[in-house]
Amino acid sequence: MWPARDFMWNKLTGTIPKEIGNIATLKLLLLNGNNLSGSLPDELGNLTKLNRFQVDENQLSGPIPVSFANMTNVKHLHMNNNSFSGQLPPELSKLPNLIHLLVDNNNLSGYLPPEYSMLQGLRILQLDNNNFSGNGIPSTYANLSRLVKLSLRNCNLQGTVPDFSPIANLSYLDLSWNHLTGHLPTNKLSDNI
C-alpha cells in the first residue's frame, strides 16, 4: 500500500503545514475540494517520491513554488480552481514523469514557458482562465508528442497559432477567447481531434 494522505472533499480550513514536506515516503497527497488558504509551502518540494499532488478546488494563493521541480516522481499536478499568481515556473520542465499539469482557473501571469516542450510524457496541459500578459503560445509545444489535451482558453494570449499537426494523438484543442492573430496553420491536425 502506498503511503498516502487523502483529505479530499471535506471542510478543512487554514494553511497546508510545511511539515508535510518531511514525510519522505509520501506518494499521494490529495487535498482537493476543501477551504484551504495561504500559499504552498516550499518544503513540499522535498516530496521526491510523490506520485500525485491535488489541491484543486481550494482558496490557495501565492506563487507555485520552484521547489516543485524536485518532485521527480510526480505524474499528476492538479492545482486548478484556486488563486495562484505569478509566473508558471519554467523549472517544472525538469519533471520527467509528469503526465497531467492542470492549473486552470487561477490568477497566473507572465508567459507560457517554452521549456515545457521538454515534458515528453505530458498528456494534458490545461491552463484556461489565467492572464499570461499577452504573450504567445510557444511553437515548441508542437514537440509534445504524447499530448492528448491542450486547453488555453481565455488566457490573454497573442500572436499566431502554432502548427500542432505533429502531435499525433491530440484530441482536444481549445484556444478560444484569446487575442490570436494571423493565419490558421494549413497542415492537417490529428485524426482524433
Number of C-alpha atoms within 10 A of each C-alpha: 4 10 14 16 13 12 14 17 14 11 11 17 13 12 15 18 11 12 10 16 17 13 16 14 14 19 21 20 20 18 22 23 19 19 17 22 18 16 17 21 20 14 16 24 19 19 26 20 18 25 21 20 21 19 23 24 21 23 21 25 18 17 18 21 19 14 17 24 19 18 24 20 17 24 20 20 19 20 23 24 21 21 23 26 18 17 17 20 20 15 16 24 17 17 22 18 17 24 20 20 19 20 25 26 22 22 21 25 19 16 20 22 18 14 16 22 18 17 22 18 18 24 20 20 20 21 23 23 22 23 22 23 15 17 18 20 21 18 14 16 23 16 17 22 19 17 24 20 19 19 19 22 19 20 28 21 26 16 15 17 18 16 17 21 17 16 18 18 18 23 15 14 16 13 17 15 14 18 16 19 11 8 9 11 13 8 10 10 18 16 10 10 12
